[in-house]
Amino acid sequence: MTPRIRRTAALAGAAALALTLAAPAAAARPGPEEMRFATFNASLNRATEGQLEQDLSTGDNEQARNVAETIQRANPDVVLVNEFDYSRKAARLFRDNYLAVGQRGADPVDYPYHYIAPSNTGVPSGHDLNNDGTVGGGDDAYGFGLFPGQYGMVVYSKYPIDTRKVRTFQQLTWQSMPGNRMPTDYYSPAEQRDLRLSSKSHWDLPIRIGRQTVHLLASHPTPPTFDGPEDRNGRRNADEIRLWADYVSGGHDARWIRDDEGRRGGLPRGASFVIAGDQNADPDDGDSTDNAIHQLLDHPRVNTSKTPTSRGAVEASEQQGGINDKHVGDPAQDTADFAEPPGNIRADYVLPSSDLPIRDARVFWPTSDSPLYRLTGSYPFPTSDHRLVWVDTTVGRGHGRG
């Protein structure tokens, strides 16, 4: 029998009403093929290597408890956690000491399967990538980080991950992408040759759901900021997003893609997928390169029939005002509460393939009158400046080949 934890609320009255923002009633999810995919930039990164392991070694770290409770309230079947320092031990500690322990009345959640792998963050490139005259430090790593694996990611799943068929793209070079946006007048020829495309990594994780397979395509492109007029981070952000666009297109568009084991190409025709992660790009506002996220939102293989929203995001935008009042996009779709600029934007995405119907989609952003508002709050945030985003879909017969 497929593992499943009932999506029932432990709260009553107003609290139960608030919980419906995060999870539909159990009766709405009758079968094992009803799936909830989520992404959450949980800000579980630490300033020093090994600190996350230490913080998670007991069950009393307040921020980690908040992250776990947020996940428990949403109760996704598969969740990508961004900004989780690379550590296999830390991944197990968070699962065992936090997710598997009910937090403040929330039911514990059991994830028998998880996946974590190295990140480009903090890995020395050997080049002066920020052109400050010295080599070394976070700005000169393949992806910004003070130590290898800072700001990494981890995936937790109630369903088996086919680890034999996992593909990672940590070492794929930026230069190998045809028509890439790399600023060649900024980087030296040696830097152009060596610089990797992914600021963290890109993962294709085949999730086995009964007899079907859904490929979770996990990533966390660099923020399109912290650079100069050359816009090296904005350009890289757009091309990191493009990697998945070419990958799901397959065929000729994906011939240039080569994984860390040397295998070439993208997804096979007809394969089901869910793209998840903090893409650091808003469709209308913010600092990302024009049309960066539209490479996915406008892709014919991506289902955008329903966009995740919340009432809490609308309230926050109205209360904070400032640059938010000048935004073009719908504030209900915001997923991150950032300082100005850029203000609150949509940065986090869960995008199923076109063959996977979207039954529901939400952003976990309670309004200030909700008992769960303590999990999001206002600056300084008790959990993260991002919000968990989830999408419900149905994986049925005929779906998920490959």
Buried (B, 14 or more C-beta within 10 A) or exposed (E): EEBBBEBEBBBEEEBEEBBEBBBBEEEEBEEBBBBBBBBBBBBBBBEEBEBBBEBBEEBEBEBBBBBBBBBBBBBBBBBBBBBBBBBEEBBBBBBEBBBBBBBBEBBEBEBEBBBBBBBBBBBEBEBBBBBEEEEEBBBBBBBBBBBBBBBBBBBBBBBBBBEEEBBBBBBBBBBEBEEBBBBEEBBBEEBBEBBBBBBBBBBBBBBBBBEBBBBBBBBBBBBBBEBEEBBBBBBBBBBBBBBBBBBBBBEEBBEBBBBBEEEEBBBEEEBBBBBBBBBBBBBEBBBBBEEBBBBBBEBEBBBBEBBBBBBBBBBBBEEBEEBBEEBEBBBBBBBBBBEEEBBBBBBBBBBBBBBBBBBBBBBBBBBEEBBBBEBBBEEEBBBBBBBBBBBBBBBBEEBBEB
